[in-house]
Amino acid sequence: MPYYNSTLCVPRGGSKKLGKAVVVDSVIESVPAQHVLIRVDKFGWSANNITYGILGEDAHFRYFDFHPAPTTWSVSPKSHGVIPVWGFGTVVESKIEKIEVGERVFGYFPSAKYMMIRVDEKDINSFNFYALRPHLPADRRPYNQITRCKADPLYNEEEEEASMLYSPLFWTSFWAEDWLYSSHYRNASRVLISSASSKTGFCLALAIKKRLQKTPGLDIKVIGLTSSGNKDFVESLGLYDEVHLYSALSEVDVTAGPYCYVDVAGNPKLNSEIISHLGPSMSFGVTLGMSHVNDTTSSIKETAEKDPEAKLEMFFMPEWFAVVRGTTSVKDIAELRKEGWGWIMKDGTQWVKLEPSKGKKKVLDTYKKTLKGSIGPDRGLIFSLWEGDGEQLKAKL
């Protein structure tokens, strides 16, 4: 039977093209052997997804290579990319004996109604199965993983929307802190975080605070940088020892370092100002994301190279997680994940108000608002290209 798909597609060509996104309809005529078709029921949306779009064609990150755009009269994989999202879905057709129709799953989906993937039949267990993407590096394995909810100890049906919103952001920040701690923050005594109101930013602050609670003798102060409109929100989190405005950067005490600077905003001009202000007190800098879209930003690599003295290192979670897997037992990793996830599900659900956007027009309109930065940090966006439960029910029949 045919499946009628809708996909949010963005023109290739860099951040300037992100505002020209379109929702395109196409038809999946059939499901081939070794493939699984998943109905994408809903997915989280944040500045993290904008980062995926900005870096869609980046030679290192290649986010547009996970989910090819459909081929229609108006778009093709050559002209457009599909921004990946983290969400929940349901298996609606399976050509794999070990994967059942009706299974609830979580994964790295396209911003679409459906995802069809070829599955590695040799790599299926009760917890996960994996999309086959041999054209991508092996360290992208976490992105290829489809989690089977019935066997996931962290899964809670009532927390689906909060978990898919926080999952990519929190785990990026959680493992970034683990990476920083592995070198004892290189003796930095202060961590300065730009875009402190972003979920990636405050999740990192949360992870540092939790590390301090369980590590006697570790003394780190967490400093947040934000805009005037977001300052009250940032201060209300209770995660930062100090909060300063971008416009009052001079208030950041350079004599109190050494500093680790974590760039979440991804704004080269801002980075230059911060690095100039910190001067020799900046021990090192890390680029963690891009919460601000601007015409001068094309890649994290470019951001780091704008100023040769910046020495901003790129943190890429899958690469560090591959190191962790080689040095830490599966049991210990599971315990770390359980502990960390408990933190964000306890506190994070109180920090944001979840707001659903359903249907093609509503999703496209809200998407464009996120590009303009008009969505407040206390709002958690939940997207679904399905018009509502009635349309999804028809798709099941």
C-alpha positions, 0 to 999 in steps of 0.5 A: 500500500502507498504511504503519503509522506510530507517532509520539511525540506531546506534549500542547500547553500548555507544558513542564508537559505534556511528561511526558504524551507518548504513542506513537500508531499511525496508518496512511498509506494512500497517497502523493500526487503530489509527495510522498516517504515516508521511513522514519525509521530512527533519530534522535539525542536530547538536551536540544536536543530537549527545547528543541524541545518547550518551544518547540513553540508559541513564536510565533517558533520554532514547532517543532510546525509542522514535523510535524503530529501524526496525527489519531486517536481520541486525538490531533490536530494541535490537541491534540498536537505532534510534537518534531522530531529529526535522523536518518537514513532511507530513501526507501521511496516517491517520486512525484518522478522525481528522487528514487529509492526506497532513497536514504539521507537525513539530515534534520529528521524527526518522532519517528516511524517515517515522514515524508511530505513534499511536495517542491519539484520546482524545488529538487532537486539532487544534494546535497539536496531540500527539504520544502515548508512555505510556512506557515513563514518563509523562514529555516527553509530549513535545517530543510526540507533533506533531505541525500542521503547518497551525495553528502554529502562529510561522510557516513560510514556508520560515523559515522551515530549520532555524527553525528546526535547531534552535528549539530544541537548542534555546528552551533548552537554552531559558528555561534554562535561564528562570530556571536560572533567576527564582533563580536570577542566585543564585547571580552569577555575571558571567556565563561561558559557555563552547563550546561557538561556539555551537548553544546551547551555543550561544543561551543561551548567546543570551537569557541572553543578552535579559534578561539583556535588559529588566531587569534593575538592573540585572548585568551579564557578559557572558564569552565564552570558545572555541577552537582556530579554533572557536574563531573568529566566537564566537567573531563575534556573539557579544554575549559574554563579553569575549571569552577565549581559553580552552588552556588559561583558566588561563585568566579567572579572578577568582576574578571577580565571583561568577560564574555560570558555564554552561557545554555544551561541556560535557567533564569530563576532561575539566570540572575538569580543569574549576572547579579546576581553578574557585575554590571557585568562582564557585557558582554552575554549570549546565550541558546543553549538550554534544557537544564533543564526546569522549570515556570517556563520557557515560551520563550527569549523569556520567559527573556530578559524575566524580568529587564529588566537581563539583556539576554539576546539570542536566538541562532537559528542559521538567521537567522545562517546566512542572513547567512553565506550572503549574505556567504560563498561556497559553497566557503568555507562548505563548507570551514568545515563540513569543518573544523568537522565534523572537530573533533567527529568526532575528539574528540566520539566519545570523550566520549560512549557511544552508547546505543540505545533501540529500540521504542515502550516503550523510547523512551517510557521513556528519553524520560521519563528525559531530562525528569527529567535522569537521563541523564548527559552522557557518554551519547548517546541513539539512538532508533528507534521500530522494534522492531528490524531484523526489523520494518524489513525487513518494512516494506521488503517 
